[in-house]
Amino acid sequence: MDGTPTEVMVDYVDAHNGRYGVKPICAVLPIAPSTYYEHKAREQDPKRLPERARRDAELKSDGSRVAKWNACDLRQLGVPRQPLRDS
């Protein structure tokens, strides 16, 4: 399974929404209809995401760039790579 449990349940509700509806599915799954609707609203409008989630997304996009920059910088400074430890 990919994603958080909430994302998985929202995907399930999306897949079966046309046949059963949101409320009956949510009555069986451990997810409130309001959680489902809020998740869908956040997909449409990223401004509704919590500040922490927005910051995490920003940091994830910068992460690979920073890691690559750090590795290049350290090699240029003559810092040897860490040897693998036997543990």
Sequence and secondary structure as in RCSB ss.txt:
>XXXX:A:sequence
MDGTPTEVMVDYVDAHNGRYGVKPICAVLPIAPSTYYEHKAREQDPKRLPERARRDAELKSDGSRVAKWNACDLR
QLGVPRQPLRDS
>XXXX:A:secstr
  S HHHHHHHHHHHHHHHH HHHHHHHTT  HHHHHHHHHHHH GGGS HHHHHHHHHHHHHHHHHHHHHHHHH
HTT         
